[in-house]
Amino acid sequence: MKVKCQQKDLAFALNLVNRAVSPNTTLPVLNNILIKAQGKKLYFSATNLEVAMTYFIDAEVFNEGAVTIPAKLITNYVALLKDAEVEIKLEEGLNLSLKTPLSHTKIKGIDAGEFPIIPEVEKGEEFSIETGLFSIAINQVGFAASSNVSRPVLTGVLFRLEGANLSMVATDSYRLSEKHLQLKKGVNEALDCIIPSHTVSELGKILSLFSEDEVNCHVTKNQILFSISNLKIISRLIEGNFPDYKKIIPNSSKTHVDVSVPELVLAVKKVSLFVRETNNNIKISVTNNGKLIVATDETQIGEGTAEVDVKMEGENNKVALNAQYILDVLSHISDQRVKLAIDNKVAPVTIKPAKKESNYTHIIMPLKL
């Protein structure tokens, strides 16, 4: 293998596919990136057996070939090179030579034959999503997924596809996020698939790096493929049935509150300093004099109370919530105001952006008062 390409293209490609690499002590080749020269392109692939990424750049290929190289080492090294032409050459003993006008190095690799075969996604349902809307949805939903592997379906994000409609949902059983999107290209048959939240999170970070206005997707029985520009991300799907989450979203509430996000965040942060020993339990009281009061019980280090002016409709009400859960959802809402719906002390609290067109709903399960 002998190839010439630009340092900035090489660095971008390595940084991208590196996201699919996770330290693996049982299979050393999984710590590597597969670099393959073919035709007039240089291909880069990485996988952790749950998700695989493939990306290509244009290159001047003199000799075709392939090798796997330690991901962290080559990525860090190429990042230190000046933006210039890089000559990449595979020498005897699986040594990869990288030469620029000012430097030369050799990195020892592993035979490309030991690298897992990146699966081809079979023909399945196809759909496409506007990149910007998809990125926002990932940001607003993914954080609510569980990290507890005892219930695998809750560690993923549900994609519910019906025609040109997509519902994205995540829950850890204490909170839930739901976002509705219009697809640019819809599906022929309705289907549900559960995608690992780590895959969705990485995809969200990657989308901002591309200028393309849509993401193309193919979904089969056990895999999903996301394509944008020269990048392909293939992920396994999580088997199982997602909970019937619609049952826990309240249909009606006795109290509706319109509140400023910055003011509510500040109030919760002040009071949350005192609640670490009580599992972040804070009390929220709403009264028809236009006040929302955030308070704590007395703890070993003290207690706190903060007031926020609100627009309120309905009955006076009180509920206990996890302070961190409130801060989490508010940090993922770009609106300056949100609407809270409270029914009673044991019913879930609904939080939505004040703008109706946001199509976003978040619910938090209450704690004991």
N, C-alpha and C positions, 0 to 999 in steps of 0.2 A: 504494500500500500504506500502510495506517495501522493500527497495532496497539498495544494496551497489555498489558503483562505485568509480572510481578514480577522484580526484579533477581536474586534468588537462583536462580529458575528459569532465567533467561536465562544467568547465569554458569555454572550446572551444564551446560546444554546445549552451550554454546560449548566448555567444557573437554573435554567428552566427544568431540565430533566432531573437535576439533582434533588428536586422536590419529591421525587418518587423513591429516593434511596433512603433506607433506614438501616442502622447498624445490624448486621446479621453475622453471628459467630459460627453458625452451623453451615452456612453456604457462603463462603468468602466472595464468590463471584457476584452476589447480590449487593456487595458494597461498591461494585464497579459500574461504570457507564460503558455500554457497548457503542463503539465508534465504527461506522461502516462506510466506506467509500464505494459508491456505485453510480454509474452513469456520469452525470455532471453535478452530483449532489453528495453531501456528507451528512450521514444520518446518525442521530444520537438516541439511544434508548436506555431506559432504566426501569426497574420494577422492584416492588417489595412483595410480590405475589398477591397483593390485594388490588393494587393500582399499578398501571404501567403507562409511561409517557414516551412518546416518540416525536422527534422534531428534526427537521432537515434545514440545511443552509446550502446556498449555491457555492460551488467550489471548483477549482481547477484540478481535475482528477487525472493524474498521470498513470497510476496503477491502482486498480481496485483491490479491496481487501478489508479485513475486519479484525478488531481486537477489543478486549475489555480492559479498562484502566481504572485504578482507584478513583472514585468520584470526588472525594474531598480534596485529594492531592492535586489532581489536574485542574479542578475548578479554581482552587486557591492560587495555583501557579499562573494560570492564564490571566487571572484578574490582575496580576502584578506586571504583566507585559504592557508595553506601550502599544497604542493603536497603530499597527503596521501589519504587513503581510507575514503570515506564519507558515512555515513549511513543516508538514507533518509526514513522518516517514516511519514505517514499521520495519525494524531491523531484526536480525537473527536473535533468537532467544526471547521473542515477544517483547522486545524493548521498543517503546514508542519515542521517537526522536522529535522534539519540537525546536525549530530553529527560527530565529528572527535576526535582523541585522545586528542586534546588540547582545543576544544571548542564545545559549544552546543548552538543552537538558535532555536527559533520557529517563523515562518512567517505565518501570517493569509492569507488564500486564499479565492477564490470564487469557488463555485460549478462548476465542469467541464461541467455539463449539460447546463450552460449558455453560453459556448464558441461556437462561430459559427462553423458550420460543414465545414471542409476544403474540397472543391469540388474535386471530382475525375475527371480528364481530360478524356473526351470521346476519343474513337478511332479517330485519325485524321492523318494528314501527319506527318511522322517522318523524322528527319534529324540529322546529327551529325557534329560538328565542332571541329577542332583542338584547344585545349585550348589556347595555346600561341598566335595563329593568331587571335582568337576571342577576347582575352584580348586587343591586340593592336588595333583592329578595334573599339572596344567600346571606347577606349581612344581617338581615332582620330575623331570619329563621334558624340558621345553623347553630347559634350559640345555645339554643334551648335543648339540644339533643343531650342524651345521657352519656356519661363516661363509664357507666357500670356495665361490664360485659355479661353480667348474669342474665340480663334481658337484651339480647342482641338487637332486636328490632328497634329498641329505643335509642340505640347508638347511631341510628341512621336518620336520614331525612326522607320522608315520604314524598314521592312525586305522584300525584293523582292526575292522570291525563284523561280528558273527556273532550273530544273534538278539538276546538281551538282554545280550550281552557286548561290551565295548569294550576293545581293547588299544591303548594309546598308546605309541609307540616313537620315540626319536630317537637318532641316532649321528653322530659325526664321524669314524668308523673307528678312533679311539683309545680311545673309551669309548662306552658305550651305556646308556640308561635305558629300562626297560619297566615300565608300570603297567597293571594290570587293573582294570576298573570294571564294576559292574552298572548297566545302563541302567534308567531309570524306564519308558521306552517303547522297545522294541527295534525292529529292522528286519525286514522280510519276507525280504529277500535279502541274503546275505553280500556285503560289498564292502570294498575298501581305498581310502582317499583320503589324499593327502599335502598337508598344509596348511602354508603358509609359517610358519616358526617365529616371525617377527616378529608375524604376525597372532595366533598362539596366545598369545604373551607379552603383547600388548596386551589380549587378551580376559581373561587371568588378572588383570591389574591392574584391569580394569573390573568384574569380578564382585563385588569387595568393596564396590562402591558401591551395590549393589542388595540389597534384602531378599527378593526372590523366591526360592523354594526350588528352582526348576528352570530349566534353559536348554533351549529348543526349537531343534532343528536340522533343516535340510533340505539334502540333498546331491544334486547332479546330476553329470553326467559331468565338468564342468570348473569347478563353483562350489560353495560351501557358504555357507549362511545360518545365523547364530546370532541368536536372538531372545530378549531378556529385557526385560520391562517395555515401555517405549516405544522401546527401542533395537533397531536391526537392524544387524548387521555382515555384509557380504557380501565374501567373499574368493575370489580365483581359486584353483584347485588346481594343484599342481605335476605336470606330466606325467612319466611314466616309472614304472619298477618299483622299489620299495624292495628293498634287498638281503635275501636270505634270512638274516635275523639269527639265527634259531633255531640255526643251525649253529655259531655261535661262543659260545653260552651253555653253559658246562660242565655235563655231566650228573652228574659225580661229582668229588670232590676228596679229596686225601689228608689235608688239614689243615683243621680247623674251629676258628675262634676267636670267642669272645664278648667284646667289649671295650666299655668306656665311651666314649661319643662325646666328651664334654668332655676326658677325659684323652688320647684319641688325637689330638684336634685340637691340644691344647697341645703334645704331643710333636712332631707334624709341623711345627707353626709354629716351634718352637725350632730344629729341624734344617734347615728349609727356608731359613733365613737364609744358609746356606753353599752353596747349590746353584744359584745363578743361572747360573753359568758352565758347569754340567753339565746344562742342560736340565731342571732341577728333579728330577734323578735322586736318589731316596733308597732305601736298602736297608731292607727289613723282614724281620726274622728272628723266628721263633716257636719256642720251646723248650718241652719238656714239664715244665719247672719253673714254668710259669705266667707266663712273661715274654714280652712282645713288645718287641723292640729296634728302634728307628728310628735309622738311622745314615747318614753320608755318607762318601764318599771324601775324602781331603785335597784341598782346593782352595787357590787363592792366598790366600784370606782366612782359612782355617782349616778346621775340621771339627767335627762335633757328633754326639752320641749321646744318646738319651733312652729310658728304659724305662717300660713300662706293664704293670700287673698284668692278666692275662687269664684266662679259662676256656678251656682248650685241649683238643681231642680230635684224635687221629691222630698223624701223624709230625712230627718237627721239620722246618721248612721255611724257605726264604728266597726272596725275590723283590724285584725292583727296580721301583718305580712312580714316576709323575710326582706330586710332592708337591701341586701345585696341583689336580690332578684329585681327589685324596683330599679336600682341603679343600672343593672345590666340592660334591661329593656329600654330605659330612657336613653342610654348611650347609643342605642341602635335606631333611634327615631330622629330623623332630621328636622321634623316640624318643631316650631317653637311652643306649641300648645298640644296637650293631649286630653282625651276624655276618659275618665274613670267611671265604671259602672259597678256599684256595690249593691248587693241584694240583702244579705244578712251575714252574721259573723261566721257562718260555716259554709257559705257559698263562694265559689271562685270569683275573684275580682277581674273585670275585663279592662284592658288598657288599649286604647286606639289613638292614632294620630287624629287631630281635630279635623283634618281634611278628609272628607268622605271618600274621595277618589283614591285614597292610599291602598284600599283593599287589604289592610293588615289588621290582624287581631292577635293580642297577646293576653293570656290569662295566667293568674297566679293563684295557687291554692292557699287558703288562709291558715294561719297558725292559731293556737288556742289563746283566747283572750284571758 
